[in-house]
Amino acid sequence: MAPGVAPRARRRVRGTPLAGAPARSAEDWWWDRLAPSGSGYHLLQADSMLLVLPTLGPARARAQRRAARRGRRLRPPASRPAEAKAKPRTSPAPAPQQGPDPGWGDRIPVEILLRIFGLLVEANGPMPFLGRAARVCRRWHEAASQPALWHTLTLSPPLAGRPAKGGAKAEKKLLASLEWLIPNRFSQLQRLTLIHWKSQVHPVLKLVSESCPRLTFLKLSDCHSVTPNTLIMLAKACPQLHSLDVQHSMVESTAVVSFLEEAGPRMRKLWLTYSSQTTAILGALLGSCCPQLQVLEVSTGINHNITPLQLPVEALQKGCPQLQVLRLLNLMWLPKPSGRAVTPGPGFPSLEELCLASSTCNFVSNEVLDRLLHGSPNLRLLDLRGCARITPAGLHDLPCQELEQLHLGLYGMSDRLTLAKEGSPLLTQKWCHTLQELDLSGQGFSEKDLEQALAAFSGTPEGSHPALCSLNLRGTQVTPSTVSSVISSCPGLLYLNLESCRCLPRGLKRAYRGPGEVQWCLEQLLTSLPSVS
């Protein structure tokens, strides 16, 4: 095919509407250029039309067919067969007049389309699916335009990570399309995430504050130029906004404090990245500006801050009495000394999850853990990975009786510490009936101690089975007989990590996922037990 043929044919078919599709309007121009990229959506100069060309036969065959047709037209009437002359001429029956078939998509009721679209949006988000579905036909366009489907959205400008000049230009282009999109589609928006916005955060949030009164959750990830006026404007315009995530964004502490002072009584969830300004935000929380706060997470950024955070535990318990989830992730922190005259705090009576996981040694001890959890009987998840100062005796004294997840793994630090050799049975004997996940990776418990601890899962009442479904014994001194016993006693075990277990046979020191692999491990252990003994 000649080089210039395809572009000319493409220009002829470009812009041809689909059968039954609505006429293109000025406000839908951005559908052609909206495409996903990473976690956001970019504007791309892409053409989605498909050009189909018929297959051309050999040149000689075409010439022969043309010659045959020309010969039939030029043949004189006398040379035609006689039966052709005698055959009466009949006029063809008139074809019934029918309009174009709109297709099966146009016959589905809008209510059914909304249910189908809703399931797809729940699984993959509204974009780019709803934009593409709106171009199928008029009925799909009507269904895809319903604001009820646009309840969750993630927006990222194109050219993220490119030079600042190109990124700013791309942000302005996307902002121009959002000026029509937000008022016409996002009236029922509830969850909004902005990623990699550097200069246009304020105009975007201004549009949101004017058209999205039902907003409940806002996440700013890797965003800059977030001013106090921006967050205060949003807090006043969105009375249902109760969750704010500003992790890994350049947000001034004064902006967050001003936001909490405006929206504090209704705040439920707050995510922060630890920096030198975090103390001011925590001071606002200690002052009871968020009495209904349920989730508080503070984590370190890419650049770890070596300055430890001093957390007044008792003051936080008084300022946030409804706290259900407390996460201090990979954070170097220590509690403020209580002193002899200070009475114990009220605790967190509603706390269900406490995560103090860290990749480095920290200052969390049995005494600190008791100050945090002495009033938390409803605790379900306790993550103490990296907290090498915690002992089984300290855990056994906690008031929670129905712990479901216990993580005590020590990753990459076992060689530098003197670990406890005994005490693991205190953990399993207390929570063997409720534990679903247990992580003892890197702990130094002896073979006999682990055998007694895991034997607790075999002592369940007749007719009932332990709830254990995940067990991590990586780097421990567990023996083959102990592993085979716990597998036989826990039929619901779905994950078993036996990496670097020096007492196990070669070929079995790996992680097993799924019931099939776990049962295969049991069979191999049972066949190897005589040789090991």
TIKE-123131 format. One line per 3 residues: number of its first residue (from 1); their letters; for each residue x, y, z of C-alpha. Coordinates in nm, 2 decimals. Example, Ala and Ser with C-alpha at 12.3 -4.5 7.8 and 13.67 -1.06 7.14 Angstrom:
1) as) 1.23/-0.45/0.78 ~ 1.37/-0.11/0.71
END
This chain:
1) map) 0.00/0.00/0.00 ~ 0.13/0.34/-0.09 ~ 0.25/0.55/0.21
4) gva) -0.02/0.82/0.16 ~ -0.32/0.59/0.13 ~ -0.39/0.52/0.50
7) pra) -0.39/0.88/0.62 ~ -0.63/0.99/0.35 ~ -0.87/0.70/0.43
10) rrr) -0.84/0.79/0.80 ~ -0.94/1.15/0.74 ~ -1.25/1.03/0.56
13) vrg) -1.38/0.82/0.85 ~ -1.27/1.03/1.14 ~ -1.56/1.18/1.34
16) tpl) -1.81/0.93/1.20 ~ -2.06/0.86/1.49 ~ -2.17/0.52/1.60
19) aga) -2.51/0.39/1.51 ~ -2.76/0.53/1.76 ~ -2.49/0.73/1.94
22) par) -2.57/1.08/2.05 ~ -2.44/1.38/1.86 ~ -2.11/1.51/1.99
25) sae) -2.13/1.82/2.20 ~ -1.88/2.08/2.29 ~ -1.86/1.97/2.66
28) dww) -1.76/1.61/2.57 ~ -1.44/1.70/2.38 ~ -1.23/1.58/2.67
31) wdr) -1.35/1.22/2.65 ~ -1.13/1.17/2.34 ~ -0.82/1.26/2.53
34) lap) -0.88/1.13/2.88 ~ -0.68/0.81/2.95 ~ -0.54/0.65/3.26
37) sgs) -0.18/0.67/3.36 ~ -0.05/0.52/3.68 ~ -0.29/0.61/3.96
40) gyh) -0.43/0.92/3.78 ~ -0.56/1.02/3.44 ~ -0.37/1.19/3.16
43) llq) -0.47/1.38/2.85 ~ -0.33/1.20/2.54 ~ -0.35/1.29/2.17
46) ads) -0.48/0.94/2.07 ~ -0.71/0.84/1.80 ~ -0.94/0.55/1.89
49) mll) -1.11/0.50/1.54 ~ -1.06/0.17/1.36 ~ -1.02/0.17/0.98
52) vlp) -1.11/-0.16/0.81 ~ -1.01/-0.20/0.45 ~ -1.13/-0.50/0.23
55) tlg) -0.88/-0.75/0.12 ~ -0.78/-0.68/-0.24 ~ -0.76/-0.98/-0.48
58) par) -0.50/-1.03/-0.76 ~ -0.50/-0.77/-1.03 ~ -0.56/-1.04/-1.30
61) ara) -0.88/-1.17/-1.14 ~ -1.02/-0.82/-1.12 ~ -0.94/-0.76/-1.48
64) qrr) -1.11/-1.09/-1.58 ~ -1.43/-1.00/-1.39 ~ -1.45/-0.65/-1.55
67) aar) -1.41/-0.80/-1.90 ~ -1.69/-1.06/-1.83 ~ -1.93/-0.78/-1.71
70) rgr) -1.84/-0.57/-2.01 ~ -1.90/-0.86/-2.25 ~ -2.25/-0.93/-2.11
73) rlr) -2.35/-0.56/-2.14 ~ -2.23/-0.54/-2.51 ~ -2.39/-0.88/-2.62
76) ppa) -2.66/-0.82/-2.88 ~ -3.02/-0.92/-2.80 ~ -3.02/-1.18/-3.08
79) srp) -2.74/-1.38/-2.91 ~ -2.92/-1.43/-2.59 ~ -3.08/-1.76/-2.51
82) aea) -3.45/-1.81/-2.61 ~ -3.56/-1.92/-2.27 ~ -3.44/-1.58/-2.14
85) kak) -3.68/-1.41/-2.39 ~ -3.97/-1.62/-2.28 ~ -3.92/-1.56/-1.91
88) prt) -4.17/-1.30/-1.79 ~ -4.03/-1.00/-1.62 ~ -4.14/-0.97/-1.26
91) spa) -4.09/-0.67/-1.04 ~ -3.92/-0.73/-0.70 ~ -4.14/-0.71/-0.39
94) pap) -4.10/-0.38/-0.21 ~ -3.89/-0.42/0.10 ~ -4.05/-0.33/0.43
97) qqg) -3.95/0.01/0.56 ~ -3.74/-0.03/0.88 ~ -3.53/0.21/1.07
100) pdp) -3.18/0.14/1.17 ~ -3.15/-0.12/1.45 ~ -3.01/0.06/1.76
103) gwg) -2.85/-0.26/1.89 ~ -2.90/-0.45/2.21 ~ -2.73/-0.18/2.42
106) dri) -3.00/0.07/2.35 ~ -3.27/-0.18/2.45 ~ -3.15/-0.23/2.81
109) pve) -3.34/-0.02/3.07 ~ -3.15/0.26/3.23 ~ -3.21/0.11/3.57
112) ill) -3.03/-0.21/3.47 ~ -2.74/-0.02/3.31 ~ -2.70/0.18/3.64
115) rif) -2.67/-0.14/3.83 ~ -2.41/-0.29/3.59 ~ -2.22/0.04/3.57
118) gll) -2.22/0.06/3.95 ~ -2.06/-0.28/3.99 ~ -1.78/-0.19/3.74
121) vea) -1.73/0.15/3.92 ~ -1.70/-0.02/4.25 ~ -1.43/-0.26/4.11
124) ngp) -1.22/-0.02/3.89 ~ -1.34/0.33/3.96 ~ -1.54/0.56/3.73
127) mpf) -1.26/0.65/3.49 ~ -1.20/0.58/3.21 ~ -1.49/0.33/3.19
130) lgr) -1.77/0.58/3.23 ~ -1.62/0.81/2.97 ~ -1.59/0.53/2.71
133) aar) -1.94/0.40/2.79 ~ -2.09/0.74/2.74 ~ -2.00/0.72/2.37
136) vcr) -2.17/0.39/2.29 ~ -2.52/0.52/2.24 ~ -2.77/0.77/2.38
139) rwh) -2.90/0.54/2.65 ~ -2.55/0.45/2.77 ~ -2.47/0.82/2.77
142) eaa) -2.77/0.89/2.98 ~ -2.67/0.62/3.23 ~ -2.30/0.71/3.25
145) sqp) -2.39/1.07/3.31 ~ -2.57/1.00/3.64 ~ -2.38/1.18/3.93
148) alw) -2.45/0.88/4.16 ~ -2.19/0.68/3.97 ~ -1.92/0.95/4.03
151) htl) -1.88/0.90/4.40 ~ -1.51/0.82/4.41 ~ -1.23/0.97/4.20
154) tls) -0.85/0.99/4.17 ~ -0.70/1.27/3.97 ~ -0.34/1.30/3.86
157) ppl) -0.21/1.55/3.60 ~ -0.01/1.41/3.31 ~ 0.37/1.43/3.28
160) agr) 0.41/1.36/3.65 ~ 0.78/1.37/3.73 ~ 0.86/1.58/3.42
163) pak) 1.02/1.93/3.43 ~ 0.82/2.18/3.63 ~ 0.73/2.39/3.32
166) gga) 0.57/2.09/3.14 ~ 0.39/1.97/3.45 ~ 0.24/2.31/3.52
169) kae) 0.11/2.34/3.16 ~ -0.04/1.99/3.18 ~ -0.21/2.08/3.51
172) kkl) -0.37/2.38/3.35 ~ -0.50/2.17/3.06 ~ -0.66/1.92/3.30
175) las) -0.80/2.20/3.51 ~ -0.97/2.35/3.20 ~ -1.16/2.02/3.15
178) lew) -1.24/1.99/3.52 ~ -1.42/2.33/3.50 ~ -1.70/2.16/3.31
181) lip) -1.66/1.81/3.45 ~ -1.69/1.89/3.83 ~ -2.01/2.09/3.81
184) nrf) -2.18/1.85/3.57 ~ -2.07/1.51/3.71 ~ -1.94/1.55/4.07
187) sql) -2.24/1.68/4.26 ~ -2.25/1.35/4.46 ~ -1.87/1.31/4.49
190) qrl) -1.77/1.16/4.83 ~ -1.40/1.05/4.80 ~ -1.14/1.25/4.62
193) tli) -0.77/1.18/4.58 ~ -0.52/1.42/4.42 ~ -0.18/1.29/4.33
196) hwk) 0.13/1.48/4.20 ~ -0.04/1.82/4.18 ~ 0.23/2.09/4.22
199) sqv) 0.07/2.43/4.15 ~ -0.30/2.40/4.08 ~ -0.43/2.24/4.41
202) hpv) -0.61/2.55/4.52 ~ -0.81/2.60/4.19 ~ -0.91/2.23/4.19
205) lkl) -1.02/2.23/4.55 ~ -1.21/2.56/4.49 ~ -1.41/2.39/4.22
208) vse) -1.47/2.10/4.45 ~ -1.59/2.32/4.73 ~ -1.84/2.49/4.50
211) scp) -1.99/2.18/4.35 ~ -1.93/1.88/4.59 ~ -2.12/1.94/4.92
214) rlt) -2.12/1.56/5.00 ~ -1.74/1.52/5.01 ~ -1.64/1.31/5.31
217) flk) -1.28/1.20/5.23 ~ -0.99/1.40/5.09 ~ -0.64/1.26/5.02
220) lsd) -0.35/1.48/4.90 ~ -0.05/1.27/4.80 ~ 0.27/1.44/4.67
223) chs) 0.09/1.77/4.64 ~ 0.25/2.11/4.69 ~ 0.12/2.47/4.76
226) vtp) -0.15/2.37/5.00 ~ -0.23/2.68/5.20 ~ -0.44/2.73/5.51
229) ntl) -0.70/2.92/5.31 ~ -0.74/2.62/5.08 ~ -0.82/2.37/5.36
232) iml) -1.04/2.62/5.55 ~ -1.24/2.70/5.24 ~ -1.30/2.33/5.19
235) aka) -1.39/2.26/5.55 ~ -1.66/2.54/5.54 ~ -1.81/2.44/5.21
238) cpq) -1.82/2.06/5.28 ~ -2.00/2.00/5.60 ~ -1.97/1.62/5.57
241) lhs) -1.59/1.62/5.53 ~ -1.46/1.40/5.82 ~ -1.14/1.23/5.68
244) ldv) -0.81/1.40/5.57 ~ -0.50/1.23/5.44 ~ -0.20/1.46/5.38
247) qhs) 0.08/1.20/5.40 ~ 0.38/1.26/5.17 ~ 0.26/1.61/5.08
250) mve) 0.41/1.95/5.15 ~ 0.14/2.10/5.37 ~ 0.22/2.36/5.63
253) sta) 0.13/2.26/5.99 ~ -0.07/2.59/6.02 ~ -0.29/2.47/5.73
256) vvs) -0.37/2.14/5.91 ~ -0.42/2.31/6.24 ~ -0.66/2.56/6.09
259) fle) -0.85/2.28/5.92 ~ -0.88/2.09/6.24 ~ -1.00/2.39/6.43
262) eag) -1.28/2.44/6.17 ~ -1.38/2.08/6.11 ~ -1.25/1.92/6.44
265) prm) -1.58/1.83/6.60 ~ -1.67/1.61/6.30 ~ -1.33/1.47/6.22
268) rkl) -1.31/1.08/6.22 ~ -0.98/0.99/6.04 ~ -0.65/1.17/6.01
271) wlt) -0.32/1.05/5.83 ~ 0.00/1.25/5.88 ~ 0.37/1.23/5.79
274) yss) 0.61/1.29/6.07 ~ 0.82/1.61/6.04 ~ 0.93/1.89/6.26
277) qtt) 0.59/2.04/6.23 ~ 0.40/1.74/6.35 ~ 0.43/1.85/6.71
280) ail) 0.20/2.15/6.64 ~ -0.07/1.92/6.49 ~ -0.05/1.68/6.78
283) gal) -0.08/1.97/7.01 ~ -0.42/2.05/6.86 ~ -0.53/1.69/6.90
286) lgs) -0.42/1.70/7.27 ~ -0.63/2.01/7.31 ~ -0.95/1.81/7.24
289) ccp) -1.02/1.98/6.91 ~ -1.11/1.63/6.76 ~ -1.31/1.45/7.03
292) qlq) -1.47/1.21/6.78 ~ -1.14/1.10/6.61 ~ -1.14/0.73/6.54
295) vle) -0.83/0.67/6.32 ~ -0.49/0.84/6.37 ~ -0.18/0.74/6.17
298) vst) 0.16/0.90/6.18 ~ 0.44/0.76/5.96 ~ 0.78/0.86/5.84
301) gin) 0.84/0.98/5.49 ~ 1.12/0.87/5.25 ~ 1.38/1.07/5.45
304) hni) 1.37/0.93/5.80 ~ 1.37/1.19/6.07 ~ 1.61/1.09/6.34
307) tpl) 1.46/1.32/6.60 ~ 1.24/1.11/6.82 ~ 0.88/1.21/6.87
310) qlp) 0.78/1.26/7.23 ~ 0.42/1.15/7.27 ~ 0.22/1.23/7.58
313) vea) 0.02/0.91/7.61 ~ -0.22/1.02/7.88 ~ -0.29/1.35/7.72
316) lqk) -0.38/1.18/7.39 ~ -0.61/0.95/7.57 ~ -0.80/1.24/7.71
319) gcp) -0.80/1.44/7.39 ~ -0.92/1.15/7.16 ~ -1.12/0.92/7.38
322) qlq) -1.30/0.76/7.09 ~ -0.98/0.64/6.91 ~ -1.02/0.30/6.75
325) vlr) -0.71/0.27/6.54 ~ -0.36/0.41/6.64 ~ -0.07/0.36/6.40
328) lln) 0.28/0.49/6.46 ~ 0.46/0.34/6.16 ~ 0.84/0.32/6.14
331) lmw) 0.86/0.61/6.38 ~ 1.12/0.68/6.64 ~ 0.91/0.78/6.93
334) lpk) 0.90/0.76/7.31 ~ 0.63/0.84/7.56 ~ 0.66/1.15/7.77
337) psg) 0.77/1.05/8.12 ~ 0.46/1.02/8.34 ~ 0.63/1.10/8.67
340) rav) 0.55/0.95/9.01 ~ 0.27/1.19/9.09 ~ 0.09/1.15/8.76
343) tpg) -0.22/0.92/8.78 ~ -0.27/0.66/8.50 ~ -0.47/0.79/8.20
346) pgf) -0.82/0.68/8.11 ~ -0.68/0.45/7.83 ~ -0.85/0.39/7.49
349) psl) -1.16/0.20/7.58 ~ -1.27/0.17/7.21 ~ -0.92/0.09/7.07
352) eel) -0.93/-0.21/6.83 ~ -0.59/-0.18/6.65 ~ -0.25/-0.07/6.77
355) cla) 0.04/-0.07/6.53 ~ 0.39/0.03/6.65 ~ 0.58/-0.15/6.37
358) sst) 0.93/-0.02/6.31 ~ 1.23/-0.14/6.11 ~ 1.47/-0.01/6.37
361) cnf) 1.50/-0.06/6.75 ~ 1.26/0.17/6.94 ~ 1.18/0.26/7.30
364) vsn) 0.86/0.06/7.33 ~ 0.87/-0.15/7.65 ~ 0.63/-0.35/7.86
367) evl) 0.57/-0.03/8.07 ~ 0.49/0.18/7.76 ~ 0.25/-0.09/7.63
370) drl) 0.07/-0.10/7.96 ~ 0.02/0.27/7.96 ~ -0.13/0.25/7.61
373) lhg) -0.35/-0.06/7.65 ~ -0.44/-0.09/8.02 ~ -0.80/0.03/7.93
376) spn) -0.84/-0.14/7.59 ~ -1.04/-0.47/7.64 ~ -1.16/-0.47/7.28
379) lrl) -0.82/-0.49/7.11 ~ -0.82/-0.71/6.80 ~ -0.49/-0.63/6.62
382) ldl) -0.16/-0.57/6.78 ~ 0.14/-0.51/6.56 ~ 0.47/-0.49/6.75
385) rgc) 0.72/-0.58/6.47 ~ 1.06/-0.44/6.56 ~ 0.97/-0.39/6.93
388) ari) 1.24/-0.61/7.07 ~ 1.19/-0.49/7.43 ~ 0.84/-0.64/7.46
391) tpa) 0.83/-0.98/7.64 ~ 0.56/-1.25/7.64 ~ 0.50/-1.18/8.01
394) glh) 0.42/-0.82/7.93 ~ 0.18/-0.92/7.66 ~ 0.01/-1.18/7.89
397) dlp) -0.09/-0.90/8.13 ~ -0.29/-0.70/7.88 ~ -0.66/-0.68/7.94
400) cqe) -0.77/-0.78/7.59 ~ -0.90/-1.14/7.57 ~ -1.00/-1.18/7.21
403) leq) -0.69/-1.08/7.01 ~ -0.71/-1.19/6.65 ~ -0.38/-1.07/6.50
406) lhl) -0.05/-1.07/6.68 ~ 0.27/-0.96/6.50 ~ 0.60/-0.99/6.69
409) gly) 0.84/-1.04/6.40 ~ 1.19/-0.91/6.42 ~ 1.32/-0.85/6.07
412) gms) 1.69/-0.80/6.02 ~ 1.77/-0.73/6.38 ~ 1.78/-1.07/6.55
415) drl) 2.16/-1.10/6.53 ~ 2.22/-0.78/6.72 ~ 1.99/-0.85/7.01
418) tla) 1.97/-1.08/7.31 ~ 1.63/-1.24/7.26 ~ 1.41/-1.42/7.51
421) keg) 1.44/-1.80/7.50 ~ 1.12/-1.88/7.68 ~ 0.77/-1.75/7.73
424) spl) 0.59/-1.81/7.39 ~ 0.33/-2.05/7.55 ~ 0.20/-1.75/7.75
427) ltq) 0.08/-1.60/7.42 ~ -0.09/-1.90/7.26 ~ -0.25/-2.03/7.57
430) kwc) -0.42/-1.70/7.62 ~ -0.54/-1.63/7.26 ~ -0.53/-1.97/7.09
433) htl) -0.91/-1.97/7.05 ~ -0.93/-1.63/6.87 ~ -0.59/-1.59/6.70
436) qel) -0.62/-1.58/6.32 ~ -0.27/-1.45/6.24 ~ 0.05/-1.51/6.44
439) dls) 0.39/-1.37/6.35 ~ 0.70/-1.49/6.55 ~ 0.95/-1.43/6.27
442) gqg) 1.31/-1.39/6.41 ~ 1.23/-1.46/6.77 ~ 1.48/-1.67/6.97
445) fse) 1.24/-1.91/7.15 ~ 1.39/-2.26/7.20 ~ 1.26/-2.57/7.03
448) kdl) 1.09/-2.70/7.34 ~ 0.93/-2.36/7.41 ~ 0.78/-2.34/7.06
451) eqa) 0.66/-2.69/7.08 ~ 0.46/-2.61/7.40 ~ 0.34/-2.29/7.24
454) laa) 0.20/-2.44/6.92 ~ 0.06/-2.74/7.10 ~ -0.20/-2.50/7.24
457) fsg) -0.37/-2.50/6.90 ~ -0.43/-2.88/6.95 ~ -0.62/-2.84/7.27
460) tpe) -0.94/-2.70/7.14 ~ -1.27/-2.85/7.25 ~ -1.41/-3.15/7.06
463) gsh) -1.59/-3.04/6.74 ~ -1.42/-2.70/6.71 ~ -1.11/-2.59/6.53
466) pal) -0.87/-2.31/6.59 ~ -0.92/-2.00/6.38 ~ -0.55/-1.97/6.29
469) csl) -0.51/-1.91/5.91 ~ -0.17/-1.74/5.89 ~ 0.15/-1.85/6.08
472) nlr) 0.49/-1.70/6.03 ~ 0.78/-1.89/6.18 ~ 1.06/-1.76/5.97
475) gtq) 1.40/-1.79/6.12 ~ 1.28/-1.97/6.43 ~ 1.40/-2.31/6.58
478) vtp) 1.07/-2.49/6.51 ~ 1.10/-2.86/6.45 ~ 0.93/-3.08/6.19
481) stv) 0.71/-3.26/6.44 ~ 0.59/-2.93/6.58 ~ 0.51/-2.80/6.23
484) ssv) 0.32/-3.11/6.13 ~ 0.12/-3.10/6.45 ~ 0.01/-2.74/6.41
487) iss) -0.09/-2.81/6.04 ~ -0.30/-3.11/6.14 ~ -0.47/-2.91/6.42
490) cpg) -0.55/-2.61/6.20 ~ -0.74/-2.71/5.89 ~ -0.80/-2.35/5.80
493) lly) -0.43/-2.26/5.77 ~ -0.37/-2.08/5.44 ~ -0.03/-1.92/5.49
496) lnl) 0.28/-2.08/5.65 ~ 0.63/-1.93/5.64 ~ 0.92/-2.17/5.72
499) esc) 1.20/-1.98/5.56 ~ 1.54/-2.00/5.73 ~ 1.42/-2.25/5.99
502) rcl) 1.75/-2.44/6.06 ~ 1.58/-2.74/6.22 ~ 1.37/-2.83/5.91
505) prg) 1.49/-3.06/5.62 ~ 1.62/-2.90/5.30 ~ 1.36/-2.82/5.04
508) lkr) 1.09/-2.74/5.29 ~ 1.23/-2.40/5.41 ~ 1.00/-2.17/5.22
511) ayr) 0.67/-2.00/5.23 ~ 0.35/-2.20/5.16 ~ 0.04/-2.02/5.03
514) gpg) -0.30/-2.18/4.99 ~ -0.44/-2.51/5.14 ~ -0.29/-2.72/4.87
517) evq) 0.07/-2.61/4.94 ~ 0.02/-2.64/5.32 ~ -0.11/-2.99/5.29
520) wcl) 0.18/-3.08/5.06 ~ 0.42/-2.95/5.33 ~ 0.25/-3.17/5.58
523) eql) 0.29/-3.48/5.36 ~ 0.66/-3.41/5.31 ~ 0.71/-3.36/5.68
526) lts) 0.54/-3.68/5.77 ~ 0.75/-3.88/5.53 ~ 1.07/-3.72/5.66
529) lps) 1.00/-3.76/6.03 ~ 1.16/-4.11/6.07 ~ 1.48/-4.01/5.90
532) vs) 1.51/-3.70/6.11 ~ 1.45/-3.89/6.44
END
